[in-house]
């Protein structure tokens, strides 16, 4: 099942949440710092790297702290020298879905990847993520459920429209946990 949920990512009950990140696993937007705060010191200790990851990669860590998800999939969408692009977001999203399949996560929650000032539009992010999810689901059992977590009703409408264009009406959630 694919759903669009109006919620805060740190409240999202799922096996894993997807967290857009830089090559050093830094958050890509100030709003994503809430994941670090909710995960606490335990989470922050787990995301220390000895070397940078490649743009387009994804890595799984334990969540920790007050995060309801047990795991976090970090989708690397940019570096200090590589900006957010449609291609980088698409590769990172596919890598995140691949990790979900390998770890056999039944339910994954993800915010729009690559959005924010100077980055992709919400419409571009929705198109990339919905198209990528449909391509992934063609041959994968996991994740069986995906929640696109957005904060505003108008963002829900953008993701619902992308799902309809892809031939999947999904289900819209309004607030609360998924």
KEKE-3310 file (N, C-alpha, C; in steps of 0.2 Angstrom, whole numbers, plus 5000, padded with zeros to 4 digits):
npx = (5004:5003:5004:4999:5004:4999:5010:5023:5039:5047:5037:5032:5027:5035:5044:5056:5063:5066:5079:5084:5101:5118:5134:5141:5132:5125:5111:5100:5091:5085:5073:5075:5084:5076:5075:5088:5087:5076:5081:5092:5108:5112:5108:5115:5128:5129:5129:5141:5154:5169:5173:5167:5152:5146:5137:5120:5120:5114:5112:5109:5105:5103:5089:5086:5084:5070:5063:5050:5052:5062:5074:5084:5085:5097:5097:5108:5109:5116:5132:5146:5151:5143:5128:5110:5101:5090:5094:5103:5094:5085:5094:5098:5085:5082:5092:5089:5077:5082:5089:5079:5073:5083:5085:5073:5062:5045:5037:5040:5043:5044:5050:5048:5061:5075:5070:5067:5075:5082:5083:5075:5058:5043:5034:5043:5051:5040:5036:5048:5050:5038:5038:5050:5047:5037:5043:5052:5044:5039:5047:5050:5047:5048:5049:5033:5023:5023:5024:5022:5028:5022:5021:5011:4993:4992:5004:5001:4992:5000:5008:4997:4992:5003:5004:4991:4994:5003:4995:4991:4980:4983:4982:4975:4981:4977:4985:4991:4998:5005)
npy = (4994:5011:5026:5043:5054:5066:5072:5072:5068:5062:5057:5046:5030:5016:5003:5008:5024:5036:5046:5061:5065:5072:5068:5066:5062:5072:5082:5088:5098:5111:5106:5093:5091:5088:5074:5070:5075:5069:5056:5056:5055:5042:5039:5049:5045:5034:5039:5044:5045:5037:5039:5049:5046:5041:5052:5048:5036:5024:5021:5011:5013:5010:5017:5023:5032:5042:5040:5032:5023:5008:5008:5019:5024:5032:5043:5048:5063:5074:5083:5093:5098:5093:5097:5096:5086:5081:5068:5064:5063:5053:5042:5041:5038:5026:5018:5019:5012:4999:4996:4995:4983:4974:4973:4969:4977:4980:4991:5008:5025:5040:5057:5071:5070:5080:5093:5110:5126:5132:5120:5105:5106:5103:5096:5090:5081:5073:5067:5060:5051:5044:5038:5031:5022:5014:5008:5000:4992:4983:4972:4968:4962:4969:4986:4983:4992:5009:5025:5042:5055:5071:5088:5098:5100:5104:5099:5086:5085:5087:5075:5065:5068:5065:5051:5047:5051:5041:5030:5025:5027:5028:5031:5044:5051:5060:5070:5064:5047:5035)
npz = (5000:4996:5004:5007:5020:5031:5042:5055:5051:5062:5070:5063:5063:5058:5050:5046:5043:5030:5028:5021:5017:5018:5010:5022:5031:5036:5040:5027:5028:5039:5046:5046:5056:5067:5068:5072:5085:5091:5090:5098:5108:5106:5093:5086:5088:5080:5067:5064:5053:5046:5033:5019:5011:4994:4983:4980:4986:4999:5016:5031:5047:5065:5074:5087:5103:5104:5093:5084:5074:5070:5063:5052:5036:5027:5014:5002:4995:4992:4991:4997:4985:4975:4970:4975:4963:4950:4946:4956:4967:4962:4961:4974:4980:4974:4979:4993:4993:4988:5000:5009:5004:5005:5019:5022:5026:5030:5031:5026:5029:5021:5018:5007:4995:4993:4992:4996:4999:4984:4979:4972:4966:4974:4966:4957:4966:4970:4958:4955:4966:4966:4953:4954:4965:4959:4949:4957:4964:4955:4955:4968:4984:4996:5001:5007:5011:5009:5016:5011:5019:5023:5027:5025:5020:5006:5001:5002:4992:4980:4980:4980:4967:4959:4961:4956:4942:4940:4940:4952:4965:4978:4996:5005:5020:5035:5046:5062:5066:5055)
capx = (5000:5006:4999:5002:5002:5001:5013:5030:5043:5049:5032:5030:5028:5037:5050:5062:5061:5071:5082:5089:5107:5124:5139:5144:5126:5122:5104:5100:5087:5084:5068:5077:5087:5072:5077:5093:5085:5072:5086:5097:5115:5113:5107:5121:5134:5128:5130:5148:5158:5176:5174:5161:5148:5145:5130:5116:5120:5110:5115:5105:5108:5098:5086:5088:5081:5062:5061:5046:5055:5068:5079:5084:5089:5100:5098:5113:5107:5121:5139:5148:5153:5138:5121:5104:5099:5085:5097:5105:5088:5083:5098:5097:5079:5082:5097:5085:5072:5086:5091:5073:5072:5088:5084:5066:5057:5039:5034:5045:5041:5049:5048:5050:5068:5078:5066:5069:5077:5087:5083:5070:5052:5039:5032:5049:5052:5035:5037:5054:5049:5032:5040:5055:5044:5033:5048:5055:5039:5038:5050:5052:5042:5049:5044:5026:5020:5027:5021:5026:5026:5022:5018:5005:4988:4994:5009:4998:4989:5005:5009:4992:4992:5009:5001:4986:4997:5007:4990:4989:4977:4986:4977:4978:4980:4977:4988:4992:5003:5003)
capy = (5000:5017:5032:5050:5055:5073:5071:5074:5061:5059:5053:5041:5023:5012:4999:5012:5031:5038:5053:5064:5067:5073:5062:5065:5060:5078:5083:5092:5104:5112:5103:5086:5090:5085:5067:5069:5077:5063:5050:5057:5054:5036:5040:5053:5041:5029:5041:5046:5041:5037:5042:5051:5041:5043:5054:5042:5030:5024:5017:5009:5013:5010:5024:5025:5038:5043:5038:5026:5018:5005:5010:5025:5024:5038:5043:5053:5067:5079:5083:5100:5100:5090:5099:5091:5086:5075:5062:5062:5061:5047:5037:5040:5035:5019:5015:5018:5006:4993:4994:4992:4977:4970:4973:4966:4982:4980:4998:5013:5031:5045:5064:5072:5070:5085:5099:5116:5132:5131:5113:5103:5108:5097:5092:5086:5076:5068:5063:5055:5046:5039:5034:5026:5017:5010:5004:4996:4987:4979:4966:4968:4961:4974:4987:4982:4998:5015:5032:5048:5060:5078:5092:5102:5098:5106:5094:5079:5085:5086:5068:5062:5069:5061:5044:5047:5050:5034:5025:5022:5032:5028:5033:5050:5052:5067:5070:5057:5042:5031)
capz = (5000:4996:5006:5008:5026:5034:5049:5056:5050:5068:5073:5059:5065:5052:5051:5044:5040:5025:5030:5016:5020:5014:5010:5029:5034:5039:5037:5021:5029:5046:5048:5047:5063:5072:5068:5076:5092:5093:5090:5104:5107:5103:5085:5083:5088:5075:5061:5063:5048:5045:5027:5016:5006:4988:4982:4977:4990:5005:5022:5036:5054:5070:5075:5094:5106:5104:5086:5084:5069:5073:5058:5048:5029:5025:5007:5001:4990:4989:4994:4997:4978:4971:4972:4974:4956:4949:4945:4963:4971:4959:4963:4982:4982:4972:4984:4999:4992:4988:5007:5012:5001:5008:5026:5022:5030:5028:5030:5026:5028:5018:5017:5000:4995:4988:4992:5000:4995:4979:4977:4968:4968:4977:4961:4955:4971:4970:4952:4955:4971:4964:4948:4956:4969:4955:4946:4962:4967:4950:4956:4975:4989:5001:5006:5005:5013:5009:5017:5009:5025:5021:5033:5024:5015:4999:4999:5001:4985:4975:4980:4977:4960:4956:4962:4951:4936:4939:4940:4959:4969:4985:5001:5009:5028:5037:5052:5066:5064:5049)
cpx = (5004:5001:5003:4999:5004:5004:5020:5034:5045:5044:5029:5032:5029:5043:5056:5059:5067:5073:5086:5095:5113:5129:5142:5138:5124:5115:5104:5095:5086:5079:5070:5082:5083:5073:5083:5092:5081:5077:5091:5104:5116:5113:5113:5127:5134:5130:5136:5151:5165:5178:5167:5158:5147:5137:5127:5116:5115:5113:5110:5108:5102:5096:5088:5083:5073:5059:5056:5049:5061:5075:5079:5088:5091:5101:5102:5111:5111:5127:5140:5149:5147:5131:5116:5102:5093:5088:5100:5100:5086:5087:5098:5091:5079:5087:5093:5080:5076:5088:5085:5071:5077:5087:5077:5061:5050:5036:5040:5041:5046:5046:5050:5057:5070:5075:5069:5072:5083:5088:5078:5063:5048:5037:5037:5050:5047:5035:5042:5053:5043:5035:5045:5052:5040:5038:5051:5050:5037:5041:5052:5046:5042:5051:5037:5022:5025:5022:5025:5023:5027:5019:5012:5000:4990:5000:5006:4995:4994:5007:5004:4991:4997:5007:4996:4989:5001:5002:4989:4986:4980:4980:4979:4976:4980:4979:4989:4997:5000:5003)
cpy = (5006:5023:5038:5052:5062:5072:5073:5068:5058:5056:5047:5034:5019:5008:5003:5019:5032:5045:5055:5066:5069:5067:5061:5063:5066:5079:5088:5098:5104:5108:5095:5085:5087:5077:5066:5070:5071:5057:5050:5056:5047:5036:5044:5050:5036:5032:5045:5042:5042:5040:5044:5045:5044:5046:5049:5036:5030:5019:5016:5010:5012:5017:5027:5031:5037:5042:5032:5021:5015:5007:5016:5023:5031:5038:5049:5057:5072:5079:5091:5102:5098:5093:5094:5092:5081:5069:5059:5060:5054:5041:5035:5036:5027:5015:5014:5012:4999:4991:4992:4985:4972:4968:4970:4971:4982:4987:5003:5020:5036:5052:5065:5073:5076:5091:5104:5121:5130:5124:5111:5105:5102:5093:5087:5080:5071:5064:5058:5050:5041:5035:5029:5020:5012:5005:4998:4990:4982:4972:4965:4967:4967:4981:4986:4988:5004:5021:5037:5053:5067:5082:5096:5099:5099:5101:5087:5079:5084:5078:5064:5062:5065:5053:5043:5046:5044:5028:5022:5028:5033:5029:5039:5050:5059:5067:5063:5053:5038:5024)
cpz = (5000:4999:5007:5015:5028:5041:5049:5055:5057:5072:5069:5061:5058:5054:5051:5042:5035:5027:5024:5020:5015:5014:5017:5033:5038:5036:5032:5022:5037:5049:5050:5053:5068:5073:5073:5084:5095:5094:5096:5103:5104:5095:5083:5083:5082:5068:5060:5058:5048:5038:5024:5011:4999:4987:4978:4981:4996:5010:5027:5043:5059:5072:5082:5097:5106:5098:5086:5079:5072:5069:5054:5042:5027:5018:5005:4995:4987:4994:4995:4990:4973:4974:4972:4966:4956:4949:4952:4967:4969:4961:4970:4984:4980:4977:4991:4998:4991:4995:5010:5010:5004:5015:5027:5027:5026:5026:5031:5025:5026:5017:5009:5000:4990:4988:4996:4996:4991:4977:4972:4970:4971:4972:4958:4959:4971:4964:4952:4960:4969:4958:4950:4961:4964:4951:4951:4963:4961:4951:4963:4979:4995:4999:5003:5006:5013:5011:5015:5015:5023:5027:5031:5019:5008:4996:4998:4994:4980:4975:4978:4970:4956:4956:4957:4944:4934:4939:4946:4963:4976:4990:5005:5016:5030:5045:5056:5063:5059:5052)
residu = (UNK:UNK:UNK:UNK:UNK:UNK:UNK:UNK:UNK:UNK:UNK:UNK:UNK:UNK:UNK:UNK:UNK:UNK:UNK:UNK:UNK:UNK:UNK:UNK:UNK:UNK:UNK:UNK:UNK:UNK:UNK:UNK:UNK:UNK:UNK:UNK:UNK:UNK:UNK:UNK:UNK:UNK:UNK:UNK:UNK:UNK:UNK:UNK:UNK:UNK:UNK:UNK:UNK:UNK:UNK:UNK:UNK:UNK:UNK:UNK:UNK:UNK:UNK:UNK:UNK:UNK:UNK:UNK:UNK:UNK:UNK:UNK:UNK:UNK:UNK:UNK:UNK:UNK:UNK:UNK:UNK:UNK:UNK:UNK:UNK:UNK:UNK:UNK:UNK:UNK:UNK:UNK:UNK:UNK:UNK:UNK:UNK:UNK:UNK:UNK:UNK:UNK:UNK:UNK:UNK:UNK:UNK:UNK:UNK:UNK:UNK:UNK:UNK:UNK:UNK:UNK:UNK:UNK:UNK:UNK:UNK:UNK:UNK:UNK:UNK:UNK:UNK:UNK:UNK:UNK:UNK:UNK:UNK:UNK:UNK:UNK:UNK:UNK:UNK:UNK:UNK:UNK:UNK:UNK:UNK:UNK:UNK:UNK:UNK:UNK:UNK:UNK:UNK:UNK:UNK:UNK:UNK:UNK:UNK:UNK:UNK:UNK:UNK:UNK:UNK:UNK:UNK:UNK:UNK:UNK:UNK:UNK:UNK:UNK:UNK:UNK:UNK:UNK)
# end
